[in-house]
Amino acid sequence: MSATTLSYFSILALCLFLCTPVVKAESRETDHTIKVSLQKRLPSEAEEGAFIIVNEMQEWKGNETAIIICDMWDKHWCTGATGRVAEMAPFMNTVVSIAREKGVQIVHAPSDCMEYYKDHRARKLGKKYKFKSVEGELGDGLLESEAGADWPFEISGGGCDDKPQCKIGKAWTKQIESLEIFDGDIITDSGVEVGSLFKKKGIRNVILVGVHTNMCVIGRSFGLRNMTRLGMNVVLMRDMTDTMYDSASWPNVSHFTGNSLMHEYIEKYVCPTMVSSDFTGHKQFRFENDTRPVVAFVTADGEYRANQRLPEFAHELLLTKNVNCEFALGKPATKGEGRHNIENLQILIDADIAVFFVRRRALEPEKLAMIKNFVSSGKPVLGIRTASHAFAAKENIPRKNGGIVASTGKTSEFLSVWPEFDEEILGGNYHGHYGHLDEGCDVSIVPGMAKHPLLKGVDPEGFTSLCTLYKNRPLRSGNAQVLLLGTIPGQPSEPVFWMNENKYGNVIYTALGHWDDWEIESFKNIMINSIDYFLDTISK
């Protein structure tokens, strides 16, 4: 071959190199294990038509996991939607970068933009496989699990919450630039392509992020429903998404509450959700304009259906109080493996109010520290029933790691407890309960307290609770103000609802909380009044 020919081919090779789209490279771990906390809502076995909220811990292999980024376009026809995408994208890019380093397959799926990426190496990877078997499994419309389910809201004008509403039309050409595309990522907007790739690579776990949850994220050919149809272990990362909902439409809640209602729907009928904290180790993302007060429900109780009644209560608060309700969940069990754990306690970092319905749990020291940090901040605490012995495990519980001591520090071989929570924070004196009576206990208003704002809507004649009566006399706080008393035949009355001012702040506690109590209007009112009281306090 002549020197001239060699020179020609050298120049040609250089031109081809320069014309190839630049794709960033990033190191990946192929055998990394990812621990995820999945939140879902299951039909209750105790009450027909009801749901319980549960948490399931899973460990995934990085090379068996993918993240699909749905329709994070450079521009949306809705100005508000465009702004929220731009706000979320940098945080999402961090999450995706961490995931990529763990060996997770990243799929960029900006629908209707494939022409823009036609020469991109990631696009060529994206259309490498197209199996007819995958095409046959995909479908349109609702899943069987959604049959008869009520959609959580209505929308007008495409769900645009701007005033006036923006004009609907295509405004996008590509994915937003702040989401980086690296070597090994793929670009596709085809469920057949992405499903075929997953089958080929042995990917089993699929996380959806992006916009919009009630439209593209759930319904695209690569969306939640179709990934479910393909048999994938599919999850929505709920803090990395947005919803097209306008607050002028039913049920007339804020845009961000519409997002929360959509998450509820997905957890009930489609798939579990998770938060980005499982990748970042930090608090979850929150839109700057989502100024709703955060009510954190911390529940780990296996006796009183707390994982049914608290979500129902939270749903009512979403619809009526313009709050954001988040859950930190432990197993609803009185014994057994994994009971001494509560997941998603990072919600306490941003919480304005914490509701505790927990029974005799011991926790990893760093998790209990998150609870103590919240309490010591002076923010309001509402304790329900077993909260009086929430962190008073009856015996030492060994750490799962066997008490391994780090070379630079000292670690206890046992999980941490906080038996003083009752006395120091709630002001109570729990020391057991009286026996169960079929007729329950009679609850009455303390004389002179009938007009207290926490007792608004409580029957002046009192009501009957099916709870066994807790022994709390005498309370151990001089600042406690008792509002309701419980009485059973042959025994002195016991305090069952009080306020307390501890050294940090204000607390409300009730020794009531049987699952049937939530059907009693007077009890529901004291719960709503408690939240109202705290919301008024934090707004001042």
Secondary structure, 3 states (H helix, E strand, C coil): CCHHHHHHHHHHHHHHHHHCCCCECCCCCCCCEEEEEEEEEEECCCCCCCEEEEEEEEEEEHHHEEEEEECCECCCCCHHHHHHHHHHHHHHHHHHHHHHHCCCEEEEECCCCCCCCCCCHHHHHHCCCCCHHHHHHCCCCCCHHHCCCCCCCCCCHHHCCCCCCCCCCCCCCCECCCCCCECCCEECCCHHHHHHHHHHHCCCEEEEEECCHHHHHHHCCCCHHHHHHCCCEEEEEEEEECCCCCCCCCCCCCHHHHHHHHHHHHHHHCCCEECCHHHHCCCCCCCCCCCCCEEEEEEECCCCCHHHHHHHHHHHHHHHHCCEEEEEEECCCCCCCCCCCEECHHHHHCCCEEEEEECCCCECHHHHHHHHHHHHCCCCEEEEHHHHHCCCCCCCCECCCCCCCCCCCCCCCECECCCCHHHHHHCCCCCCECCCCCCCEEEEECCCCCCCHHHCCCCCCCEEECCCCECCCCCCCCCCEEEEEEECCCCCCEEEEEEEECCCCEEEEECCCCHHHHHCHHHHHHHHHHHHHHHHHHHC
